[in-house]
Amino acid sequence: MDRLQINVRLPPELMELLDKRRMELHGSMGKIPSRSEVVRLALEAYLLPTEGKTAVAQKRSAGSNRRSS
């Protein structure tokens, strides 16, 4: 999947919440996701309709399966 890079500046309070969420996701993802992964998940949840989220998740799963092979 092609990606474009953006620079996001967050206040310390949001960074703390972001890192806390990373630790919470560790159990369901099997790894500690990067900050970028958590930001992508949050943006998808906020911006995409339900069917779009499913398509993005499927593409991400296919991409991670290729990387781990």
MODELLER restraints for C-alpha pairs under 7 A, 6 or more apart:
rsr = mdl.restraints
at = mdl.atoms
rsr.add(forms.Gaussian(group=physical.xy_distance, feature=features.Distance(at['CA:22:A'], at['CA:32:A']), mean=5.97, stdev=0.5))
rsr.add(forms.Gaussian(group=physical.xy_distance, feature=features.Distance(at['CA:22:A'], at['CA:33:A']), mean=5.80, stdev=0.5))
rsr.add(forms.Gaussian(group=physical.xy_distance, feature=features.Distance(at['CA:22:A'], at['CA:38:A']), mean=6.75, stdev=0.5))
rsr.add(forms.Gaussian(group=physical.xy_distance, feature=features.Distance(at['CA:23:A'], at['CA:32:A']), mean=6.25, stdev=0.5))
rsr.add(forms.Gaussian(group=physical.xy_distance, feature=features.Distance(at['CA:25:A'], at['CA:32:A']), mean=6.77, stdev=0.5))
rsr.add(forms.Gaussian(group=physical.xy_distance, feature=features.Distance(at['CA:26:A'], at['CA:32:A']), mean=4.61, stdev=0.5))
rsr.add(forms.Gaussian(group=physical.xy_distance, feature=features.Distance(at['CA:26:A'], at['CA:33:A']), mean=6.87, stdev=0.5))
rsr.add(forms.Gaussian(group=physical.xy_distance, feature=features.Distance(at['CA:44:A'], at['CA:53:A']), mean=6.32, stdev=0.5))
